[in-house]
Amino acid sequence: MFPEYRDLITQLKHNDLHFTKLFDRHNEIDQKIRNIEANIEPATDTEVETLKKEKLNLKDQLYAILVKASNA
């Protein structure tokens, strides 16, 4: 995710607790979705849709933080 910001992501993960929490939650949801799609975890279509919306929202928040930090 966001390979052009790899160094900045590393820096923010060490210095910004809010960013780290968002990043970790995004990865947690991503793994859960993968497990559901691989039939490792059961879920309804509605649950998957909700997870995907939350993941996208987190990604948008992470991107906004990255853009702001890169322009600072």
Secondary structure, DSSP 8 states (H G I E B T S, - for coil): --GGGHHHHHHHHHH-HHHHHHHHHHHHHHHHHHHHHTTSS---HHHHHHHHHHHHHHHHHHHHHHHHHHT-
